[in-house]
Amino acid sequence: MSTATVMKPAENEYAPYYGKYIALVTEENVIEDLENSLQDTLELLGGITEEKANFAYAPEKWSIKEVIGHIGDTERVFAYRALCFSRNYEPNIAGFNENDFIENSNFKNLSFKDVVAELVAIRQATIALFKNMSAEAWTRTGTANDNEVSVRALANILVGHERHHIGVIKERYMV
């Protein structure tokens, strides 16, 4: 299996919770979907002002800036998991609390342009990681947050996770 033929994971390659994200993956090749979803995201974000980026649609909800930061944080965590499992390094990687990550981040004090630039850099690194994996690495598995997951499932989850949150931005923030 080359990266050109990486298929969607079987349902036994990830925890059921992640099925909602994997269902949002549209391309046959997850690398192409990683590239395309970033372009779609950048097109949407290009029309958002700094003022709008600081908007949260309700108390205790994240701002658009924080949602974008969350997408980047999650991608870093999941790409790290994929790196470990693809290299046959199989510790039980702990889960993470996304609310703690946001609470302890500096996104509120950064410009929206900087938050978006960081997301682009993260995605470029993620794409390079996946593009350079061997066919065998894609099918390797490991344990994260006490659930077994494959490398190819992690790649698909990343795309779906981004699409989920971009959908939330469109639905709840772009009114």
C-alpha positions as CSV (number, residue, x, y, z in Angstrom):
1,M,0.0,0.0,0.0
2,S,1.5,3.3,-1.0
3,T,0.3,6.7,0.3
4,A,-1.5,7.0,-3.0
5,T,-3.8,4.1,-2.1
6,V,-4.3,4.7,1.7
7,M,-7.8,3.6,2.3
8,K,-10.3,4.5,5.0
9,P,-9.8,2.5,8.2
10,A,-12.0,-0.4,9.1
11,E,-14.3,0.2,12.1
12,N,-12.1,-2.0,14.3
13,E,-9.2,0.4,13.8
14,Y,-10.5,3.2,16.0
15,A,-12.9,3.8,18.9
16,P,-16.5,4.3,17.9
17,Y,-16.5,7.9,19.0
18,Y,-14.2,8.8,16.1
19,G,-16.6,7.4,13.5
20,K,-18.3,10.8,13.2
21,Y,-15.0,12.3,12.1
22,I,-14.0,9.5,9.7
23,A,-17.4,9.8,8.0
24,L,-16.4,13.4,7.0
25,V,-13.4,12.2,5.0
26,T,-14.3,12.5,1.3
27,E,-11.2,11.7,-0.8
28,E,-9.9,8.3,-1.7
29,N,-6.5,9.5,-0.6
30,V,-6.3,10.9,2.9
31,I,-3.1,12.9,2.0
32,E,-5.1,14.7,-0.7
33,D,-7.9,15.3,1.9
34,L,-5.4,16.8,4.4
35,E,-4.3,19.2,1.6
36,N,-7.8,20.0,0.4
37,S,-9.3,20.5,3.8
38,L,-6.6,23.0,4.7
39,Q,-7.3,25.0,1.5
40,D,-11.1,25.0,2.3
41,T,-10.4,26.1,5.8
42,L,-8.1,28.9,4.7
43,E,-10.7,30.1,2.2
44,L,-13.2,30.4,5.0
45,L,-10.8,32.0,7.5
46,G,-9.6,34.6,4.9
47,G,-12.8,36.5,5.3
48,I,-12.7,36.7,9.1
49,T,-11.6,39.9,10.7
50,E,-9.6,40.1,14.0
51,E,-12.7,41.3,15.7
52,K,-14.8,38.4,14.4
53,A,-12.0,36.0,15.3
54,N,-12.4,37.0,19.0
55,F,-16.2,36.3,18.9
56,A,-17.7,33.4,20.9
57,Y,-21.3,32.7,20.2
58,A,-22.2,32.0,23.9
59,P,-20.6,32.4,27.3
60,E,-18.1,29.6,28.1
61,K,-17.7,28.8,24.4
62,W,-14.4,29.3,22.5
63,S,-13.8,32.1,20.2
64,I,-13.1,31.4,16.5
65,K,-9.4,32.0,17.3
66,E,-9.5,29.4,20.0
67,V,-11.4,26.9,17.8
68,I,-8.6,27.2,15.2
69,G,-6.0,26.9,17.9
70,H,-7.8,23.7,19.1
71,I,-7.7,22.2,15.6
72,G,-3.9,22.8,15.6
73,D,-3.4,21.4,19.1
74,T,-5.4,18.3,18.3
75,E,-3.6,17.8,15.1
76,R,-0.2,18.0,17.0
77,V,-1.4,15.4,19.5
78,F,-2.8,13.0,16.9
79,A,0.2,13.4,14.6
80,Y,2.4,12.6,17.6
81,R,0.4,9.4,18.1
82,A,0.7,8.5,14.4
83,L,4.5,9.1,14.6
84,C,4.9,6.9,17.6
85,F,2.8,4.0,16.2
86,S,4.3,4.2,12.7
87,R,7.7,3.8,14.3
88,N,6.6,0.8,16.4
89,Y,6.9,2.9,19.6
90,E,3.8,1.7,21.4
91,P,3.4,3.2,24.8
92,N,-0.2,3.8,26.0
93,I,-0.3,7.5,25.2
94,A,-2.6,9.4,27.5
95,G,-5.6,11.3,26.4
96,F,-5.7,15.1,26.6
97,N,-8.3,17.5,27.9
98,E,-9.0,20.0,25.1
99,N,-10.4,22.5,27.6
100,D,-7.2,22.5,29.6
101,F,-5.2,23.0,26.5
102,I,-7.3,26.1,25.5
103,E,-7.3,27.5,29.1
104,N,-3.5,27.3,29.2
105,S,-2.9,28.5,25.7
106,N,-2.0,32.0,24.5
107,F,-4.4,32.1,21.6
108,K,-6.4,35.1,23.1
109,N,-3.2,37.2,23.0
110,L,-2.1,36.2,19.5
111,S,-3.3,37.8,16.3
112,F,-5.7,35.7,14.2
113,K,-3.1,35.8,11.4
114,D,-0.6,34.2,13.7
115,V,-3.0,31.5,14.9
116,V,-3.9,30.6,11.3
117,A,-0.2,30.6,10.3
118,E,0.5,28.2,13.1
119,L,-2.3,25.9,11.8
120,V,-0.8,26.0,8.3
121,A,2.7,25.1,9.7
122,I,1.2,22.2,11.7
123,R,-0.6,20.9,8.7
124,Q,2.4,21.1,6.5
125,A,4.4,19.1,9.0
126,T,1.5,16.5,9.3
127,I,1.4,16.1,5.6
128,A,5.1,15.6,5.4
129,L,4.9,13.0,8.2
130,F,2.2,11.0,6.4
131,K,3.6,11.4,2.9
132,N,6.9,9.8,4.0
133,M,5.5,6.8,5.7
134,S,6.0,3.3,4.4
135,A,3.0,1.2,3.3
136,E,3.5,-1.0,6.4
137,A,3.5,2.0,8.8
138,W,0.0,3.0,7.8
139,T,-1.5,-0.2,9.2
140,R,0.4,-0.2,12.5
141,T,-1.6,0.4,15.6
142,G,-1.0,1.6,19.1
143,T,-3.0,2.5,22.2
144,A,-4.0,6.1,22.9
145,N,-6.4,7.1,25.7
146,D,-6.8,3.4,26.4
147,N,-8.1,2.7,22.9
148,E,-6.3,0.9,20.0
149,V,-6.0,3.0,16.9
150,S,-4.3,2.6,13.6
151,V,-2.1,5.2,11.9
152,R,-4.4,5.4,8.9
153,A,-7.3,6.0,11.3
154,L,-5.5,8.8,13.0
155,A,-4.9,10.5,9.6
156,N,-8.6,10.2,8.7
157,I,-9.6,11.5,12.2
158,L,-7.5,14.6,11.7
159,V,-9.3,15.5,8.5
160,G,-12.7,14.8,10.0
161,H,-12.0,16.7,13.2
162,E,-11.0,19.8,11.2
163,R,-14.1,19.5,9.0
164,H,-16.3,19.1,12.1
165,H,-15.0,22.3,13.7
166,I,-15.1,24.3,10.5
167,G,-18.8,23.2,10.2
168,V,-19.4,24.5,13.7
169,I,-17.8,27.8,12.8
170,K,-20.0,28.1,9.7
171,E,-23.1,27.2,11.7
172,R,-22.7,29.0,14.9
173,Y,-20.1,31.8,14.3
174,M,-20.9,33.0,10.8
175,V,-24.3,34.4,11.6
